[in-house]
Amino acid sequence: MQQSQTESMAVMLKLILSSLIITLLECSSATGGYDLISYGVDTQYQLRYAAETNYFESLRDLGLDYQSRAFFVEYENLNTILFDLNNRKVAFHVEPNVLTEKENYLLWEFCGSNKNLGDLDFTFFLNDIQIGLIASFGFDFPYRKLGLGKEIFFPRKPAEEYVRSGSADDILTCSRYILTSRKDIYKKGQNIFSIKLKADKIINFKFFYDQGFVKRYKPFFIDLGD
């Protein structure tokens, strides 16, 4: 009798677990296993953070809102990103109408106070080869307070509208930089995107490339790494 009850319990647990897994997979498939950041930007194109010199110095200088991330940009999403309604003070270093599919594009974004930093303070490299800056601008993220921190979310409309409606506590303005480079400097396999600031500060991101960017998806429960 006891053995029969144990077997029935085991079967029931398996059914519950199977149902839970199916539900989670269905939820994940709603966005294809990735998160939306802003129009034209999502985590399937996000580069993996590799290393940064003097990270705690960045926290000291740029505040607790500091975060740094980078993305590969598909050509068809370029105008969507460059002319987003939440962009602020866009400065073009190259006329956008000369951009073509013959080049590859990257986006670097960092949040935090940058009052003492200008575009000329940064130099950008791909595999140790300097690449060009297309545009720089601020980008407004609405956020909700989360304990002592802030949780930014995908702005489907102007960020200030979320604040006015009470669905966001305030706005966090981050800095964005769009870079362009020749496709022939991309290597099959691992590539390194670097941002150099001052003589002693470097931020590195890595990603894989094989006739195109190798997309990243959120794995189910486990991080499969590189």
VOPA-921138 format. One record per residue (C-alpha): x, z, y; chain; residue number from 1. Coordinates in nm, 4 decimals, decimal comma. Each point is the difference from the previous one (the first is absolute). Example, Ala and Ser with C-alpha at 12.3 -4.5 7.8 and 13.67 -1.06 7.14 Angstrom:
<dopas>
((1,2300; 0,7800; -0,4500); 'A'; 1) ((0,1370; -0,0660; 0,3440); 'A'; 2) 
</dopas>
This chain:
<dopas>
((0,0000; 0,0000; 0,0000); 'A'; 1) ((0,2737; 0,0984; 0,2427); 'A'; 2) ((0,1989; -0,3145; -0,0861); 'A'; 3) ((-0,3058; -0,2174; 0,0691); 'A'; 4) ((-0,0505; 0,1631; 0,3417); 'A'; 5) ((0,3678; -0,0535; 0,0823); 'A'; 6) ((-0,0206; -0,3679; -0,0948); 'A'; 7) ((-0,3179; -0,0438; 0,2080); 'A'; 8) ((0,1687; 0,1654; 0,2981); 'A'; 9) ((0,3032; -0,2300; -0,0353); 'A'; 10) ((-0,2236; -0,3088; -0,0065); 'A'; 11) ((-0,1897; 0,1221; 0,3062); 'A'; 12) ((0,3224; 0,0633; 0,1923); 'A'; 13) ((0,1247; -0,3492; -0,0855); 'A'; 14) ((-0,3265; -0,1517; 0,1285); 'A'; 15) ((0,0185; 0,2011; 0,3231); 'A'; 16) ((0,3652; -0,0966; 0,0520); 'A'; 17) ((-0,0754; -0,3681; -0,0685); 'A'; 18) ((-0,2859; 0,0059; 0,2523); 'A'; 19) ((0,2243; 0,1666; 0,2589); 'A'; 20) ((0,2743; -0,2594; -0,0481); 'A'; 21) ((-0,2474; -0,2897; 0,0343); 'A'; 22) ((-0,1453; 0,1522; 0,3170); 'A'; 23) ((0,3445; 0,0490; 0,1551); 'A'; 24) ((0,1059; -0,3543; -0,0879); 'A'; 25) ((-0,3190; -0,1402; 0,1525); 'A'; 26) ((0,0665; 0,1961; 0,3206); 'A'; 27) ((0,3575; -0,1228; 0,0084); 'A'; 28) ((-0,1049; -0,3625; -0,0538); 'A'; 29) ((-0,2136; 0,0117; 0,3145); 'A'; 30) ((0,3157; -0,0663; 0,2015); 'A'; 31) ((0,2014; -0,1534; -0,2841); 'A'; 32) ((0,2186; 0,3079; -0,0413); 'A'; 33) ((0,1290; 0,0151; 0,3564); 'A'; 34) ((-0,0855; 0,1650; 0,3326); 'A'; 35) ((-0,0930; -0,1763; 0,3238); 'A'; 36) ((0,2188; 0,0993; 0,2964); 'A'; 37) ((-0,1322; -0,2310; 0,2715); 'A'; 38) ((-0,1241; -0,3586; 0,0165); 'A'; 39) ((0,2589; -0,2162; -0,1774); 'A'; 40) ((0,2015; 0,3017; -0,1238); 'A'; 41) ((-0,0417; 0,1827; -0,3315); 'A'; 42) ((0,2066; 0,1945; -0,2499); 'A'; 43) ((0,0405; -0,2827; -0,2509); 'A'; 44) ((0,2485; -0,1468; 0,2497); 'A'; 45) ((0,1635; 0,3317; 0,0899); 'A'; 46) ((0,3765; 0,0278; -0,0431); 'A'; 47) ((0,1353; 0,3006; -0,1851); 'A'; 48) ((0,1704; 0,2565; 0,2245); 'A'; 49) ((0,3620; 0,0263; -0,1165); 'A'; 50) ((0,2048; 0,2232; 0,2307); 'A'; 51) ((0,0469; 0,1203; 0,3558); 'A'; 52) ((0,2933; 0,1648; 0,1722); 'A'; 53) ((-0,0768; 0,3117; 0,2048); 'A'; 54) ((-0,3660; 0,0226; -0,1022); 'A'; 55) ((-0,0352; 0,3515; 0,1426); 'A'; 56) ((0,1469; -0,1243; 0,3270); 'A'; 57) ((-0,2858; -0,2518; 0,0098); 'A'; 58) ((-0,2508; 0,2818; -0,0483); 'A'; 59) ((0,1667; 0,1919; 0,2818); 'A'; 60) ((0,0055; -0,2968; 0,2394); 'A'; 61) ((-0,3267; -0,1709; -0,0953); 'A'; 62) ((-0,2158; 0,2985; -0,0924); 'A'; 63) ((-0,2008; 0,0998; -0,3070); 'A'; 64) ((-0,2023; -0,3250; 0,0223); 'A'; 65) ((0,3122; -0,1926; -0,0972); 'A'; 66) ((-0,0354; -0,2423; -0,2869); 'A'; 67) ((0,1630; -0,3341; -0,0692); 'A'; 68) ((-0,1239; -0,2785; -0,2269); 'A'; 69) ((0,0461; -0,3749; -0,0440); 'A'; 70) ((-0,2020; -0,2913; -0,1381); 'A'; 71) ((0,0461; -0,3608; -0,1022); 'A'; 72) ((-0,2336; -0,2233; 0,2023); 'A'; 73) ((-0,1577; -0,3152; -0,1389); 'A'; 74) ((-0,0004; -0,2861; 0,2521); 'A'; 75) ((-0,3802; -0,0289; -0,0092); 'A'; 76) ((-0,0291; 0,3653; 0,1118); 'A'; 77) ((0,2432; -0,0323; 0,2899); 'A'; 78) ((-0,2512; -0,0809; 0,2755); 'A'; 79) ((-0,2408; 0,2632; -0,1339); 'A'; 80) ((0,2712; 0,2629; 0,0470); 'A'; 81) ((0,1310; -0,1313; 0,3326); 'A'; 82) ((-0,3464; -0,0128; 0,1616); 'A'; 83) ((-0,1613; 0,3124; -0,1479); 'A'; 84) ((-0,2424; 0,1764; 0,2384); 'A'; 85) ((0,1965; 0,3236; -0,0406); 'A'; 86) ((0,3297; -0,1480; 0,1215); 'A'; 87) ((0,1389; 0,1357; 0,3268); 'A'; 88) ((0,2513; -0,1568; 0,2428); 'A'; 89) ((0,1033; -0,2937; -0,2188); 'A'; 90) ((0,3426; -0,1397; 0,0964); 'A'; 91) ((0,0795; -0,3397; -0,1526); 'A'; 92) ((0,3675; -0,0857; -0,0484); 'A'; 93) ((-0,0909; -0,3346; -0,1597); 'A'; 94) ((-0,2998; -0,2191; 0,0840); 'A'; 95) ((-0,2494; 0,0540; -0,2840); 'A'; 96) ((-0,0945; -0,3707; -0,0109); 'A'; 97) ((0,3491; -0,0921; -0,1290); 'A'; 98) ((-0,0287; 0,2203; -0,3103); 'A'; 99) ((-0,0379; -0,1893; -0,3276); 'A'; 100) ((-0,0277; 0,0511; -0,3759); 'A'; 101) ((0,3662; -0,0986; -0,0330); 'A'; 102) ((0,1071; 0,3569; 0,0883); 'A'; 103) ((-0,0770; 0,3403; -0,1471); 'A'; 104) ((-0,1315; 0,2928; 0,2019); 'A'; 105) ((0,0337; 0,3778; -0,0097); 'A'; 106) ((-0,1729; 0,2816; 0,1882); 'A'; 107) ((0,1607; 0,3346; 0,0780); 'A'; 108) ((-0,2199; 0,2815; 0,1276); 'A'; 109) ((0,0918; 0,3472; 0,1125); 'A'; 110) ((-0,2088; 0,2775; 0,1448); 'A'; 111) ((0,1243; 0,2743; 0,2270); 'A'; 112) ((0,1051; 0,0459; 0,3593); 'A'; 113) ((0,2292; -0,2843; 0,1071); 'A'; 114) ((0,0224; 0,0545; 0,3758); 'A'; 115) ((0,3752; -0,0529; 0,0063); 'A'; 116) ((0,0088; -0,3006; -0,2355); 'A'; 117) ((-0,0320; -0,3672; 0,0897); 'A'; 118) ((0,0050; -0,3251; -0,1953); 'A'; 119) ((0,3723; -0,0472; 0,0659); 'A'; 120) ((0,0768; 0,3339; -0,1689); 'A'; 121) ((-0,0833; -0,1484; -0,3409); 'A'; 122) ((0,1833; -0,2625; -0,2037); 'A'; 123) ((-0,1574; -0,1440; -0,3148); 'A'; 124) ((0,1738; -0,1281; -0,3125); 'A'; 125) ((-0,0977; -0,1547; -0,3307); 'A'; 126) ((0,2698; 0,0260; -0,2652); 'A'; 127) ((0,2515; 0,0777; 0,2789); 'A'; 128) ((-0,0927; -0,3166; 0,1950); 'A'; 129) ((-0,1523; 0,0584; 0,3430); 'A'; 130) ((-0,3559; -0,1307; 0,0380); 'A'; 131) ((-0,2073; -0,0791; 0,3091); 'A'; 132) ((-0,2689; 0,1981; 0,1794); 'A'; 133) ((-0,3236; -0,1910; 0,0656); 'A'; 134) ((-0,2105; 0,2652; 0,1692); 'A'; 135) ((-0,0250; 0,3717; 0,0669); 'A'; 136) ((-0,3089; 0,1985; 0,0885); 'A'; 137) ((-0,1810; 0,3293; -0,0317); 'A'; 138) ((-0,2762; 0,0375; -0,2565); 'A'; 139) ((-0,2847; 0,2519; 0,0231); 'A'; 140) ((-0,0999; 0,1875; -0,3146); 'A'; 141) ((-0,3006; 0,2344; 0,0046); 'A'; 142) ((0,0713; 0,3248; -0,1783); 'A'; 143) ((-0,1676; 0,3092; -0,1370); 'A'; 144) ((0,1658; 0,3404; 0,0094); 'A'; 145) ((0,1111; 0,1084; -0,3424); 'A'; 146) ((0,1256; 0,3575; 0,0128); 'A'; 147) ((0,2989; -0,0083; 0,2334); 'A'; 148) ((0,0431; -0,3747; -0,0510); 'A'; 149) ((-0,1835; -0,3216; 0,0817); 'A'; 150) ((-0,1607; -0,2486; -0,2388); 'A'; 151) ((-0,0083; -0,3517; 0,1444); 'A'; 152) ((-0,2412; -0,2559; -0,1431); 'A'; 153) ((-0,0685; -0,3743; 0,0051); 'A'; 154) ((-0,1594; -0,0899; 0,3363); 'A'; 155) ((-0,2680; -0,2624; -0,0616); 'A'; 156) ((-0,0913; 0,0169; 0,3705); 'A'; 157) ((0,1766; 0,1216; 0,3178); 'A'; 158) ((0,1436; 0,3458; -0,0701); 'A'; 159) ((-0,1618; 0,1588; 0,3059); 'A'; 160) ((-0,3466; -0,0767; -0,1415); 'A'; 161) ((0,0697; 0,2336; -0,2933); 'A'; 162) ((0,0914; 0,2757; 0,2452); 'A'; 163) ((-0,3128; -0,0552; 0,2089); 'A'; 164) ((-0,2221; 0,0114; -0,3093); 'A'; 165) ((0,1667; 0,3188; -0,1253); 'A'; 166) ((0,1311; -0,1605; -0,3224); 'A'; 167) ((0,3605; 0,0424; 0,1213); 'A'; 168) ((0,1637; 0,2879; 0,1839); 'A'; 169) ((0,2326; -0,2146; 0,2105); 'A'; 170) ((0,2336; -0,3013; 0,0047); 'A'; 171) ((0,3597; -0,0250; -0,1176); 'A'; 172) ((0,1890; -0,2934; 0,1526); 'A'; 173) ((0,2791; -0,1335; -0,2214); 'A'; 174) ((0,2605; -0,2668; 0,0754); 'A'; 175) ((0,0084; -0,3271; -0,1903); 'A'; 176) ((0,2685; -0,2686; -0,0220); 'A'; 177) ((-0,0511; -0,3448; -0,1564); 'A'; 178) ((0,3171; -0,1684; -0,1301); 'A'; 179) ((0,0746; -0,3530; -0,1174); 'A'; 180) ((0,2728; -0,1318; -0,2291); 'A'; 181) ((0,0995; -0,3075; -0,1957); 'A'; 182) ((-0,1210; -0,0055; -0,3582); 'A'; 183) ((0,3453; -0,0874; -0,1313); 'A'; 184) ((0,1380; 0,3464; 0,0826); 'A'; 185) ((-0,2452; 0,1586; -0,2423); 'A'; 186) ((0,1498; 0,0641; -0,3418); 'A'; 187) ((-0,1743; -0,0209; -0,3338); 'A'; 188) ((-0,0327; 0,3614; -0,1047); 'A'; 189) ((0,0525; 0,2984; 0,2292); 'A'; 190) ((0,0324; -0,0475; 0,3774); 'A'; 191) ((0,0841; 0,2559; 0,2689); 'A'; 192) ((-0,1652; 0,0085; 0,3438); 'A'; 193) ((0,1914; 0,2176; 0,2485); 'A'; 194) ((-0,0707; 0,1331; 0,3487); 'A'; 195) ((0,3012; 0,1214; 0,1943); 'A'; 196) ((-0,0368; 0,2387; 0,2918); 'A'; 197) ((0,3087; 0,1247; 0,1797); 'A'; 198) ((0,3345; -0,0059; -0,1754); 'A'; 199) ((-0,0833; 0,2552; -0,2670); 'A'; 200) ((-0,3680; -0,0495; -0,0904); 'A'; 201) ((-0,1265; -0,2439; -0,2617); 'A'; 202) ((-0,3400; -0,0239; -0,1698); 'A'; 203) ((-0,0146; -0,2013; -0,3238); 'A'; 204) ((-0,2900; -0,1462; -0,1933); 'A'; 205) ((0,0209; -0,1945; -0,3256); 'A'; 206) ((-0,2225; -0,2544; -0,1681); 'A'; 207) ((0,0034; -0,2659; -0,2700); 'A'; 208) ((-0,0240; -0,3721; 0,0637); 'A'; 209) ((-0,0417; -0,2897; -0,2425); 'A'; 210) ((-0,1107; -0,3215; 0,1757); 'A'; 211) ((-0,2143; 0,2346; 0,2058); 'A'; 212) ((-0,0560; 0,3701; 0,0552); 'A'; 213) ((-0,0660; 0,1936; -0,3214); 'A'; 214) ((-0,3174; 0,1910; 0,0813); 'A'; 215) ((-0,0381; 0,3717; -0,0658); 'A'; 216) ((-0,3155; 0,1602; -0,1370); 'A'; 217) ((-0,0989; 0,3617; -0,0379); 'A'; 218) ((0,0554; 0,0851; -0,3672); 'A'; 219) ((-0,2562; 0,2012; -0,1914); 'A'; 220) ((0,1187; 0,3639; 0,0132); 'A'; 221) ((0,3708; -0,0864; -0,0380); 'A'; 222) ((0,2516; -0,1442; 0,2416); 'A'; 223) ((0,1831; -0,2680; -0,1918); 'A'; 224) ((0,2716; -0,0135; 0,2669); 'A'; 225) ((0,1975; -0,3171; 0,0553); 'A'; 226) 
</dopas>
